[in-house]
Amino acid sequence: MDSEFTLESFDSIYSDWKKLQGESPAGSFFSSPEWSKTWWQQFGSGTELHLGAVRQQGKVTGIAPLRVNGDAASFIGSSDVCDYLDFVVAPGKEESFFNKLLDSLKTDGVLRLDLSPLRPDSTVIKSLVEIAPRQAWQVSCSREDVSVELDLPATWEDYLKLLSGKQRHELKRKLRRLDEEGELKYRHSTDASRDDIDIFLRLFRDSRQDKAAFLTTQMESFFLAAANAMAEQGLLRLNILELDKKPVAATMCFDYKDTVYLYNSGYEPDYGWLSVGVISKTLCIKDSIERNKKRFDFLKGGEGYKYHLGGRDLSLYRCSLSYAE
């Protein structure tokens, strides 16, 4: 069946992109039109937008959210703020989509692709790496990082049973010790109020020196814009742990389909001895279970606390493609 490749703007392709994103079984919010547009507005300078769509009989079957620099293309996004990236393709249309995309890239003089970070269930890993060599593209993939995720049981008690005896005992001890220190409140914000965002940013910045260095003026602007964009979609869940009415820890999470993504976190260092950082994440898991979510995604990085809270490894990949003829 004949297909057509067109270059689009964020506005022209938004509705089709949104629909395909909802149908994609492996897609995350990092490849959504809202997240991609927010990233592009903050960091896109210096590269050329190459937002492509493939249509069959007038119906969009795939989105290629790419940016181009010379003869090389990569995803709209970057690994420092986007834990997974991918193409957005209608199920069953992968082969026709990638064949048309690769032909169009060659025609446009794009002869190299640098694609990351990739989940093992991404369209790149499952489809593109097999299709591309048949069109004389050389493919090289390597393990780049690790993500950690947790399948959520039906109840909090069932979750505690998943932990080792030692971890379960330690977690209960930390929760009891914090509860004995004063009045606890764990509250949620879904509207990206500036006061709550400022609390999160302060705790994020204060919790570690590397986080403070990471939170440049530009990065803070991105966090604010991303929180607002996700709140407009009903995806933001900002959780703040208070002890005697003082914010001591916070997590920024995004709800997407049946998964809660722990995007980032921070805590008050003076309360580190009470393990408020770990407890805030534990309460986030508890809240996710109570809201009948099916998966808790700690996202990229192999920090020890993720495994102590029951997480399991998921390898992330980078794939490089180059046209060989």
C-alpha positions as CSV (number, residue, x, y, z in Angstrom):
1,M,0.0,0.0,0.0
2,D,1.4,3.4,-1.0
3,S,2.4,5.7,1.9
4,E,3.4,9.3,2.2
5,F,6.0,11.1,4.4
6,T,5.4,14.7,5.3
7,L,7.2,17.1,7.6
8,E,4.9,18.7,10.2
9,S,4.7,21.3,12.9
10,F,3.7,20.5,16.5
11,D,0.4,22.0,15.9
12,S,-0.4,20.4,12.5
13,I,0.2,16.9,13.8
14,Y,-0.9,17.2,17.4
15,S,-4.3,15.4,17.2
16,D,-3.0,12.5,15.2
17,W,0.1,12.2,17.4
18,K,-2.1,12.3,20.5
19,K,-4.3,9.5,19.2
20,L,-1.4,7.3,18.1
21,Q,0.3,7.9,21.5
22,G,-2.7,6.6,23.3
23,E,-2.8,3.5,21.1
24,S,0.9,2.6,21.5
25,P,1.3,-0.2,24.0
26,A,4.9,0.7,24.9
27,G,4.8,4.4,24.6
28,S,5.6,6.7,27.5
29,F,4.8,10.3,28.1
30,F,8.3,11.2,27.1
31,S,7.3,10.7,23.5
32,S,4.0,12.6,23.8
33,P,3.4,15.8,21.8
34,E,3.2,17.9,25.0
35,W,6.5,16.7,26.5
36,S,8.3,16.9,23.1
37,K,7.1,20.4,22.4
38,T,8.1,21.5,25.9
39,W,11.6,20.1,25.5
40,W,11.9,21.6,22.0
41,Q,11.0,25.1,23.2
42,Q,13.5,24.9,26.0
43,F,16.5,23.1,24.4
44,G,15.9,22.9,20.6
45,S,18.1,25.7,19.6
46,G,21.0,24.7,17.4
47,T,19.2,21.8,15.6
48,E,16.6,21.7,13.0
49,L,13.1,20.3,13.7
50,H,12.4,17.2,11.6
51,L,9.0,16.1,12.8
52,G,7.8,13.6,10.3
53,A,4.5,11.7,9.8
54,V,3.8,8.7,7.6
55,R,0.3,8.3,6.2
56,Q,-1.5,5.5,4.4
57,Q,-4.7,6.4,2.6
58,G,-4.6,9.7,4.4
59,K,-4.4,8.1,7.9
60,V,-1.3,8.8,10.0
61,T,0.3,5.5,10.9
62,G,3.5,6.8,12.6
63,I,5.3,9.8,14.0
64,A,9.0,10.4,13.8
65,P,9.8,13.1,16.4
66,L,13.3,13.9,15.2
67,R,15.8,16.8,15.2
68,V,18.6,17.1,12.7
69,N,22.1,18.4,12.8
70,G,23.9,18.1,9.5
71,D,23.4,14.6,8.2
72,A,22.6,13.2,11.6
73,A,19.2,12.9,13.3
74,S,18.2,12.1,16.9
75,F,15.0,12.1,18.9
76,I,13.5,15.3,20.1
77,G,14.6,15.1,23.7
78,S,17.8,14.3,25.7
79,S,18.8,11.7,28.2
80,D,19.2,14.1,31.1
81,V,15.5,14.8,31.2
82,C,14.0,12.1,29.0
83,D,14.4,8.6,30.4
84,Y,12.8,6.8,27.4
85,L,12.4,8.0,23.8
86,D,10.9,6.3,20.7
87,F,9.0,6.6,17.5
88,V,5.2,6.5,17.8
89,V,3.8,3.9,15.5
90,A,0.4,2.3,15.1
91,P,0.5,-1.4,16.1
92,G,1.1,-3.6,13.0
93,K,2.4,-0.7,10.9
94,E,6.0,-0.8,12.0
95,E,7.5,-2.2,8.8
96,S,5.7,0.1,6.4
97,F,6.4,3.1,8.6
98,F,10.2,2.4,9.0
99,N,10.6,1.6,5.3
100,K,9.1,4.9,4.3
101,L,10.9,6.8,7.0
102,L,14.3,5.5,6.0
103,D,13.7,6.3,2.3
104,S,12.6,9.8,3.2
105,L,15.7,10.4,5.5
106,K,18.0,9.3,2.7
107,T,16.2,11.7,0.2
108,D,16.7,14.5,2.7
109,G,20.4,13.8,3.2
110,V,20.0,12.3,6.7
111,L,22.4,9.4,6.7
112,R,22.9,8.8,10.4
113,L,20.6,8.1,13.3
114,D,21.6,8.3,17.0
115,L,18.7,6.9,19.0
116,S,18.5,6.7,22.8
117,P,17.5,6.1,25.5
118,L,15.6,3.0,24.4
119,R,13.5,0.5,26.3
120,P,13.8,-3.1,25.1
121,D,10.1,-2.9,24.1
122,S,10.6,0.2,22.0
123,T,9.8,0.2,18.3
124,V,13.5,0.8,17.6
125,I,14.6,-2.4,19.3
126,K,11.7,-4.6,18.3
127,S,11.4,-3.5,14.7
128,L,13.8,-0.9,13.3
129,V,17.0,-2.8,14.0
130,E,15.7,-5.7,11.9
131,I,14.2,-3.6,9.1
132,A,17.1,-1.1,8.6
133,P,19.8,-3.6,7.4
134,R,17.5,-4.7,4.6
135,Q,17.8,-1.1,3.3
136,A,21.6,-1.1,3.6
137,W,21.7,0.7,6.9
138,Q,24.3,-0.5,9.4
139,V,23.0,-0.9,12.9
140,S,24.9,-0.9,16.2
141,C,23.2,-1.2,19.6
142,S,24.7,-1.2,23.0
143,R,23.4,-1.2,26.6
144,E,23.6,2.3,27.8
145,D,22.0,2.4,31.2
146,V,19.5,0.8,33.5
147,S,16.0,1.7,34.6
148,V,14.2,0.2,37.6
149,E,10.5,-0.7,37.8
150,L,8.1,-2.4,40.1
151,D,4.9,-4.4,39.3
152,L,2.4,-3.2,41.9
153,P,0.3,-5.8,43.8
154,A,-3.3,-5.2,44.7
155,T,-2.7,-4.1,48.4
156,W,-0.1,-2.4,50.6
157,E,0.2,-5.6,52.6
158,D,0.9,-7.6,49.5
159,Y,3.6,-5.1,48.6
160,L,5.3,-5.5,52.0
161,K,5.3,-9.2,51.4
162,L,7.3,-8.7,48.2
163,L,10.2,-7.3,50.2
164,S,12.8,-9.4,51.9
165,G,12.4,-9.8,55.6
166,K,15.2,-7.5,56.3
167,Q,14.0,-4.7,54.0
168,R,10.4,-5.1,55.3
169,H,11.6,-4.8,58.9
170,E,13.8,-1.8,58.1
171,L,11.1,0.0,56.2
172,K,8.6,-0.4,59.0
173,R,11.2,0.8,61.5
174,K,11.8,4.0,59.5
175,L,8.1,4.7,59.2
176,R,7.6,4.2,62.9
177,R,10.5,6.4,63.8
178,L,9.4,9.3,61.6
179,D,5.8,9.0,62.9
180,E,7.1,9.4,66.5
181,E,8.9,12.6,65.6
182,G,5.8,14.7,65.1
183,E,2.7,15.3,63.1
184,L,3.0,13.8,59.6
185,K,1.1,14.9,56.5
186,Y,1.5,13.5,53.0
187,R,-0.3,15.6,50.5
188,H,-0.7,15.7,46.7
189,S,-0.8,18.5,44.2
190,T,-2.0,18.0,40.7
191,D,-2.4,21.6,39.4
192,A,1.3,22.8,39.3
193,S,0.7,25.5,41.8
194,R,3.8,27.8,41.9
195,D,4.1,27.5,45.7
196,D,4.3,23.7,45.5
197,I,6.6,23.7,42.5
198,D,8.9,26.1,44.4
199,I,8.9,23.7,47.4
200,F,9.8,20.8,45.2
201,L,12.6,22.8,43.4
202,R,14.0,24.0,46.8
203,L,14.1,20.4,48.2
204,F,15.5,19.1,44.9
205,R,18.3,21.7,44.9
206,D,19.1,21.3,48.6
207,S,19.2,17.5,48.8
208,R,22.5,17.0,46.9
209,Q,25.2,19.1,45.4
210,D,25.0,17.5,42.0
211,K,21.3,18.2,41.8
212,A,22.0,21.9,42.7
213,A,24.5,22.1,39.9
214,F,22.0,20.4,37.5
215,L,19.3,22.8,38.3
216,T,20.5,25.7,36.1
217,T,18.2,28.6,35.2
218,Q,17.4,26.9,31.9
219,M,16.7,23.6,33.6
220,E,14.5,25.2,36.2
221,S,12.5,26.8,33.4
222,F,12.1,23.4,31.8
223,F,10.9,21.8,35.1
224,L,8.3,24.6,35.4
225,A,7.1,24.3,31.8
226,A,7.0,20.5,32.0
227,A,5.0,20.5,35.2
228,N,2.5,22.9,33.8
229,A,2.2,20.9,30.5
230,M,1.7,17.6,32.3
231,A,-0.8,19.2,34.8
232,E,-2.9,20.4,31.8
233,Q,-3.1,16.8,30.7
234,G,-4.0,15.6,34.1
235,L,-0.8,13.6,34.5
236,L,1.1,15.6,37.2
237,R,1.2,14.3,40.8
238,L,3.4,16.3,43.1
239,N,3.7,14.6,46.5
240,I,4.9,16.6,49.5
241,L,5.8,15.1,52.9
242,E,5.4,17.4,55.8
243,L,6.6,17.0,59.4
244,D,5.0,19.4,61.8
245,K,3.8,21.4,58.8
246,K,7.3,21.8,57.4
247,P,8.0,20.3,54.0
248,V,10.8,17.8,54.4
249,A,10.6,15.7,51.1
250,A,8.9,15.8,47.8
251,T,8.5,13.7,44.7
252,M,7.4,14.8,41.2
253,C,5.5,12.0,39.5
254,F,3.6,11.6,36.3
255,D,0.6,9.3,35.9
256,Y,0.4,7.8,32.5
257,K,-2.1,5.0,31.7
258,D,-1.6,2.4,34.5
259,T,1.9,3.5,35.4
260,V,3.3,6.0,37.9
261,Y,6.6,7.5,36.9
262,L,8.9,8.8,39.6
263,Y,10.4,11.6,37.7
264,N,12.5,13.3,40.4
265,S,12.7,14.0,44.1
266,G,14.3,16.0,46.8
267,Y,14.5,16.2,50.6
268,E,15.6,18.5,53.4
269,P,19.1,17.4,54.4
270,D,18.6,18.4,58.1
271,Y,16.0,15.6,58.2
272,G,18.1,13.0,56.4
273,W,18.7,11.1,59.6
274,L,14.9,10.3,59.5
275,S,15.2,8.8,56.0
276,V,12.6,11.3,54.7
277,G,13.7,10.8,51.1
278,V,13.2,7.1,51.1
279,I,9.9,7.3,53.1
280,S,8.5,9.9,50.7
281,K,9.1,7.4,47.8
282,T,7.6,4.6,49.9
283,L,4.5,6.6,50.5
284,C,4.3,7.3,46.8
285,I,4.3,3.6,46.1
286,K,1.5,3.2,48.7
287,D,-0.5,5.9,47.1
288,S,-0.1,4.3,43.7
289,I,-1.3,1.0,45.0
290,E,-4.3,2.6,46.6
291,R,-5.2,4.3,43.3
292,N,-5.1,0.9,41.6
293,K,-2.0,1.6,39.4
294,K,-0.3,-1.5,38.0
295,R,3.3,-0.4,37.7
296,F,5.7,2.0,39.5
297,D,8.5,3.2,37.4
298,F,11.6,4.5,39.3
299,L,13.0,5.5,35.9
300,K,16.7,5.7,34.9
301,G,19.5,4.9,37.3
302,G,20.4,2.0,39.6
303,E,20.3,3.7,43.0
304,G,20.2,1.2,45.8
305,Y,17.0,2.4,47.4
306,K,15.1,1.4,44.2
307,Y,16.0,-2.3,44.8
308,H,15.4,-2.0,48.5
309,L,11.9,-1.0,47.7
310,G,11.3,-4.0,45.4
311,G,12.4,-2.7,42.0
312,R,13.9,-4.8,39.2
313,D,16.3,-3.9,36.4
314,L,15.4,-3.0,32.9
315,S,18.2,-2.4,30.5
316,L,18.2,0.7,28.3
317,Y,20.0,0.9,25.0
318,R,21.5,3.3,22.4
319,C,21.3,2.4,18.7
320,S,23.3,4.0,16.0
321,L,22.4,3.6,12.3
322,S,24.3,4.8,9.3
323,Y,23.5,4.4,5.6
324,A,26.1,2.2,4.1
325,E,25.8,3.0,0.3
